[in-house]
Amino acid sequence: MLKKLLLLLSLLYLPALADTTSEINHLLNYIEKTDCQYIRNGDVHNGVDAEKHIRKKYDYFKDEIKSTEDFIRLSATQSTMFGNKYYIQCKDSPKIESSKWLLKELKRYRTK
């Protein structure tokens, strides 16, 4: 009975894990391909460099990430060392916090 319960729970968990992985991969690709600038600790980075940095943080925090929102919070919104927020500056738009930018894209992706 316990084996069946564990199997059922694992089958319920796997689709959620696949969705989270798919969403995170989408956001990493979104960051990499953006024409916007990623501002981190006062330095400006293009999408390719930002994605590399965020992917390293993702790999570091992977065991703590249970949702795409965890990924955004832990890997893509602020400096681990200094606590400074990351920002996005897109052409003809005001600078915004990277968390807002990524959550907006995640919402768009989920409704697609």
RAZI-V385826 format. One record per backbone hydrogen bond with DSSP energy under -0.5 kcal/mol. CO is the residue of the C=O (numbers start at 1). NH is the residue of the N-H. If there is no record, write none. Layout:
CO&NH, CO&NH
This chain:
1&5, 2&6, 3&7, 4&8, 5&9, 6&10, 7&11, 8&12, 9&13, 10&14, 11&15, 12&16, 13&17, 14&18, 15&19, 16&20, 17&21, 18&22, 19&23, 20&24, 21&25, 22&26, 23&27, 24&28, 25&29, 26&30, 27&31, 28&32, 29&33, 30&34, 31&34, 34&47, 37&39, 37&89, 38&40, 38&45, 39&87, 40&43, 43&40, 45&38, 46&50, 47&51, 48&52, 49&53, 50&54, 51&55, 52&56, 53&57, 54&58, 55&59, 56&60, 57&61, 58&62, 61&64, 61&65, 62&65, 64&66, 67&71, 68&72, 69&73, 70&74, 71&75, 71&76, 72&76, 77&86, 79&83, 84&79, 86&98, 87&39, 88&90, 88&96, 89&37, 90&93, 96&88, 97&101, 98&102, 99&103, 100&104, 101&105, 102&106, 103&107, 104&108, 105&109, 106&110, 107&111, 108&112, 109&112
